[in-house]
């Protein structure tokens, strides 16, 4: 299995409880595509180093997961996050073995 993590930054005007639900939706999407969630970390609201689309802060979260066959699952995840109005930025990276 290959290890990955996805970091997302959600808009600051959303209520924190709703952001936590959206993170759970990301986890559910991954699990539906065969991923095993190994860790989920909600960092809360943080100030950006620089302004993004006239926004100065956002809710950060990191979800770590393992996938056997990542091809379709990563494409689906990237598409869902790119189309979401609630997500300011996201990044999926492959992690080294730990």
KANOR-V297528 format. One record per residue. RES is the residue in three letters. BURIAL is I if it has 24 or more other C-alpha atoms within 12 Angstrom, else O. Layout:
res:burial
RES:BURIAL
RES:BURIAL
//
This chain:
res:burial
UNK:O
UNK:I
UNK:I
UNK:I
UNK:I
UNK:I
UNK:I
UNK:I
UNK:I
UNK:I
UNK:I
UNK:I
UNK:O
UNK:O
UNK:O
UNK:O
UNK:O
UNK:O
UNK:I
UNK:I
UNK:O
UNK:I
UNK:I
UNK:O
UNK:O
UNK:I
UNK:I
UNK:O
UNK:I
UNK:I
UNK:I
UNK:O
UNK:I
UNK:O
UNK:I
UNK:I
UNK:I
UNK:O
UNK:O
UNK:O
UNK:O
UNK:I
UNK:O
UNK:I
UNK:I
UNK:O
UNK:O
UNK:O
UNK:O
UNK:O
UNK:O
UNK:O
UNK:O
UNK:O
UNK:O
UNK:O
UNK:I
UNK:I
UNK:I
UNK:I
UNK:I
UNK:I
UNK:I
UNK:I
UNK:I
UNK:I
UNK:I
UNK:O
UNK:O
UNK:I
UNK:O
UNK:O
UNK:I
UNK:I
UNK:O
UNK:O
UNK:I
UNK:I
UNK:O
UNK:O
UNK:I
UNK:O
UNK:O
UNK:O
UNK:O
UNK:I
UNK:I
UNK:I
UNK:I
UNK:I
UNK:I
UNK:I
UNK:O
UNK:O
UNK:O
UNK:O
UNK:O
UNK:O
//
